[in-house]
Amino acid sequence: MAKSPLQVGIVAGEASGDLLGSLLIDALKHAQPGLEFVGIAGPKMQALGAKSWFPMQALSVRGYVEALGSLRKILAIRRALHRQLLQTRPQVFIGVDAPDFNLVLEEKLKRAGIPSVHFVSPSVWAWRPKRINKVRRAVSHALLIFPFEEDIYRQAGIPATYVGHPLAHALPAPNRTAAREMLGLQTNAEYVVLMPGSRPGELEALARLFIETAKKLVEKRPQTRLLIPLVNRETRQIFERSLYEAQVTIDGEHANLPLRILYGHAHEALQAADAALIASGTATLEALLLDCPHVITYKVPWLTWQIMRRQALQPWIGLPNILAADSVVPEIIQKQATPEALAQAMEHLLNDDIARKKQIEVFRQQRARLKRNTPALIAHALQPFLSGDRHAT
């Protein structure tokens, strides 16, 4: 009689988590072929065989206030997922980021005797530091992606392993020439990447700001060409609707903005670009790893911002600045984030070779800190859970 495959529960809540989850799945499958992954997965994880019982998009909500409208649906999904995982009893459950969703689920599963691992620590070093207590209750082990997190977890008495950042391991050394050739871009033209976010709610909130900024930038620099990588059909439709509302045409003889929409290819676009305008989040780290100078922006509703601001521990919101503990990348957020201010910041960055080179120099220093043999470290940390030892820590 054939032996049933070991099952791993896993949940990712948005595009960045899907990418990290796919790298984790790939690492574990190479170390231990035959594992079965079930839970909530995005397209990259599903391409590696993960079964998604619920759509990942249902969890892709930004901010406190915005989440309220989806709260009932999200809670119902978590209850149903919890019941299903208790029935199937996977060898281990892995929550990939999405701490507000995953930590509650992890705590319940841990109490029920299913080991729980959290991959990507909540940003307790940036804001809401008391969440470390929730992490302690919820997890059997944590996989950390930033080097400064090790001391925090050690002091909190939480079993944890620093595995490096999966993207730092997975992404190749930046190659601007190859990226431009792959995307069919002109060798000597000036390109700017727009990255207003991967979640639908984020894009709804920020698309128009990015479009108006692009219009003002091109008015000042007619030679600039624009690229926007979008992750799926839904985000493309949202962005195209924003273009229509802004009376912008990008195709045909009546085009009035030199903008090209890409389906995916965010990494190639960042390598190819002279600079980028990026909504704060994982994309800023991707820009760091791919040597793309950029400006960071973000806007959330007033109430969400007040809650975040009061709990902040860092003067920065962008990962490149937090990693460097310095204001390396300009951050223009909230009321200051107007099309005029953002276009001016982008124009300054494009005009200033020294500023761009300084960003890239710091980026390379931080990339060296983040680059480890991440797949091997993940596989080693999780091996006790996959060997049948329910009491692994």
N, C-alpha and C positions, 0 to 999 in steps of 0.2 A: 504494500500500500504506500502510495507516494506521500511524503512528508509535507504538511502544509507550510507555505512560506512564512517566515517571520514577518509580522505586520508592524509598521511604524505609523502612528498617528501624526499628522502634521497640519498646521494651519498657517497660511500667509494671507495678509489682508489687503495688499495693494501691489502695484507693479514692482516697486523696489524689493518688497518681501518675496515676490515670485522669483525675481532674479537670484536673490540670496538663497531661497529655498531650493532652486534648481541646482545651484552649486553644491549645496549640502547633500542633496539626493545623489548627485553624480559622484561625490566623494564616497558616500556610504556604499553605493552600488559597486564601485570599483573595489572597495575593501571587503565587501561581503555580498557577492552576487545573489540574487534571488529574493532580496527584501521587497516587500510590498508596502507602498505608501498610500494612505487614505486620509481624507479629511476635507480641507478646503485648499485648493491649489489653482494657480493661474496657468496661463498657456505654456510657459516655459517648464514648469513643474510637470504639467500633464504630458508634455512632449517626451518626458523621461519616464512616463508610465504612472505617475501619481493619479489616483482617482479622486475627483472632487465631488463630494456629496452635495455641496451647496455652491452657488456662484460667488467667486471672490469679490466681484464688483459690489456686492451687497455690504461688504465691510469697509469699502473705500470711501470713508467720510472724514472730512477735515474739521477740526475744531470742536469745542464744547457745544456752542450754540447750534451749529449746523447739524450735529449728531442727534439733537433732540427729535427732529422730524423722522429719523430712521430708527430711533431707539427701540421701539416695540418689535420691529422686524429683526433687528440685530439680536435682541435678547431671545427671541423665539428660535433663531438659528442656533444660538449658543446652547439653549436647552436641548434642542433636537440632536445636536452634535454630541453633547454630553451623554445623552441616552444611548446613542449609537456606539460611541466609543466604549461605554460600560458593557455593552453587549458583545462587541468584538474583542475587547481587552487587548489592545496592541502591546507589544513588548515595551514600548516607550512612547511617550507623546512629546512632540517638539513644536513649540510655539515660535514662529519666526516673526520677530518684532511684534507689531500690533498689541502692545502691552495691555491696553484697556480691555481688549477682548480676551487675550490669551491668558493673562495671569489669573483671572477668576477661574477659567476653565482648568488651568494647570493645578491650581490649589485643590479643586474638587477631585480631579483625577488622582492626584497624589494621595489624598485622604482615602481614596478607594483602592489604593495599592498599586496604581499604575505610575511608574516613575515619570517625572516631567522634566523636560529640558527647555530652557529658554535661550534662543539664539538671537543675539543682538540685545544688549542690555537697554532697559529704559534709560533715558538721559537724566539719571539721578544727579549727574555732575553738572547739569545745566539748569534744571529746575525741578520742583517737586521732589526734594531729596528724601522725604519720608517714604517714598515708594519702595526704597530698599527693604523696608520691613515687610511689605507685601511680597516682594520677590523672595525673601527668606522663607515665608510661609508657603509659597507656591511651588518652588523649584527644588528638584533633586540635584540639579547641576546647571550652571550657566556657561554659555559659550560667548566669550567677550571678543569684540572686534577692535577695540582701541586700547593701547598699552596702559594708559593712565587709569583704566578701570580696575586693574588687578588689585591695587592697594585698597580701593573702596570695598571690593568684595571680600578681600581677606579680613579687613577690619570688621566687616559685618558678619563674618563667620559663615559665608555662603560658599559651598564648593564651586569652583569656577576654573575655567581654562582660557587663557588668551590664545586665540587661534590666528591672529592677524586678520586683516580685512580680506574677505574672499575676492573682492574686486581687484585689490592690489596684487593678489596672486594670479587671477585669471586674465586680467587685461594685458595685452602685449604692450611692449614699449611703443609710445606714440610715433606714428609715421604720417606726417602731414601730406607728403607727396602721394603716398599710396592711398590715403583716405580720399584725397581730391580726385584721384584717378578712378577709384571705385565708385564715387558718387557722380562722376562725369562733370566735375567742376573745372573752371578755368584755372590754370596754374598760377597766374599772377593777379587774379582779381581779389577784392576784399570781401570777406564773408563774415557775417555775424549770425550766431545761432540764438534763437529764441526758445526758452524752455519754461513755459508758464505752469508746468505741473502735469502729472500723469493721471491724477484722480479727476473724475468728471466734475465734482464739486469745486475743486481747486481751479480747474480750467474755466468753469462758469464764472468764477469770481475774478480771475486775472486775465483772461484772454483779451478783453477790450483794452485794458491798460497796456498790455504788450503791443497790441496793434497800433494804438495811438502813439506809443513811444517809437515804434518802427517808422511810422509816417514822419514824425518830426526828425528822426535821425537821418532818413533818406533826403529830407528837404535840405539838411545841412551837408550831407555827404552823398550826392547822387550816385557816386561810384559804388556804394555799398550794396551788396546783395544779401538777402536774408534766407535763412533755412529754419524750418521748424519741424522737428521729429515728433510724431504723434503715435501713441502706442496701439491704438485700435480704432475701429470704425466709429465707436461712440464718441471718442474724444475728437476725431476728425470732424464729425458732424457738428459738435459743439463749437469748434473753432471756425468752421465754415459759416455757421450761423452768425458768429460774432463779426466775421469779415463782411457779411451782407449788411448787418446792422450799422457797421462803420462805413458803408458805401465804398468798400475796397474790392477791387477786381484784380486777380493775380494771373489770369490766363487770357490769351488771345490779344487781339490788336488794341483792346480797350483797357488792358492791364494798367493800373496806376500805382502798384507797389511791387518791387522786384522780389517777391517772396515765393519760395518753393516749399511745398509740404512734402515731407518724407514719411513713409510708413515705416516706423522703427528707425534703425540706423542712427540712433542717438550717439553712439560711441564714435562712429565714423564722422559724424557731423562735428562733434567736439574736437576731434583731431584735426579736421580740415579747416576749422574756423580761425580767424584772427582774434576773435573775442566772442563772448556770450553774455546774454542777459538771462539770469536764472532765478526762478522762485526757490527760496530756501528749502533745502531737503537733500535727499541722497544725490540728486543731480549735481550739487556743488562739489561733492566728493568725487564724482565721476570726472568732472572738469579738472579737479586737482590731479587725479591720476593720469589724465590724458593731456596735461600741459596746456590747458585752455584758459587764458586769462579771462576774468569775468567780473560782472557786477551782480550783487545779490539783492533781490527785492522780495517783499512779501506784504500782503494785506489780509487781515482777518477782520470780522465784525468787531465793533468797539468793545462789547462785553467780553468776547473771547480774549481780546488783547489785554484788557484790564486783569483778567484772571491770570494769563500767562506772565504778564509783566511783574505782578506782585510775587510770583513764585520763582522768578528767574535768579539764577546764581552766577550767570555769566553776562558780561557786557555785549556779547555777540550772539547772533543766531546762526551764522553760517559755519559749517563744519571746518572749512579751511582755516578760518580765524580761531575757532576753538582749539583745533589741533596745534596751531602755531602759538596760541596765547598772545595774539597780536592782530592789529587791524591791517591785514595784508590785502584783503579783498573789500572794496567799498560795499557797505550795506545801506540801502535806502529803503526804509520801511514805513508802513502806516501812512500818516498824513503827508510825510515827506515824499512818498512814492507817487509823484505826478509824472505824466508823460514828459513834461519839460525837464524835470530834474533827472529822470532816467536817461533821456536822450543826451543831455549834457554830460552825464557821467560816462556814457558809452563813447561819446565823441572824444572826451578827454583821454580815455583809455586807448582808443584807437590811434590818437595822435602822439601818445607818450610811449616810445619804445622802452625807455628805462623802467616805467611802471609795469609794463607787461613782462619784461625780463625779470624784474624783482619778484613778481608773483610766481613765475615759472621756477625760479631758483628755490623759493620756499616750498613750492609744490613738490619738487624732487626730494627735498630733505624729508618731508612728511611721508612721501611714498616709500622711502627706505625704511621708515619706522613701522609702516603698516604691512610691509611685504614679508610674509612667512610661507612655509609650506602648509598652507591652510587645509587642504584635503587630508593630509596625513595627520595633522593635529586634531581635526574633527573626528576622524575615524578612530584615533587612539582614545580620545575623551569619551566617545560613545560606545566603545567596544564592550565595557562591562555590562551596559544595559542590553546589548544585543546577544550576550552570551547566556542569557537566561537568568542572571542574577537580579532579582527584583529589589535587592537591598543595595544596589550599587550607588555610590555617591561620588 
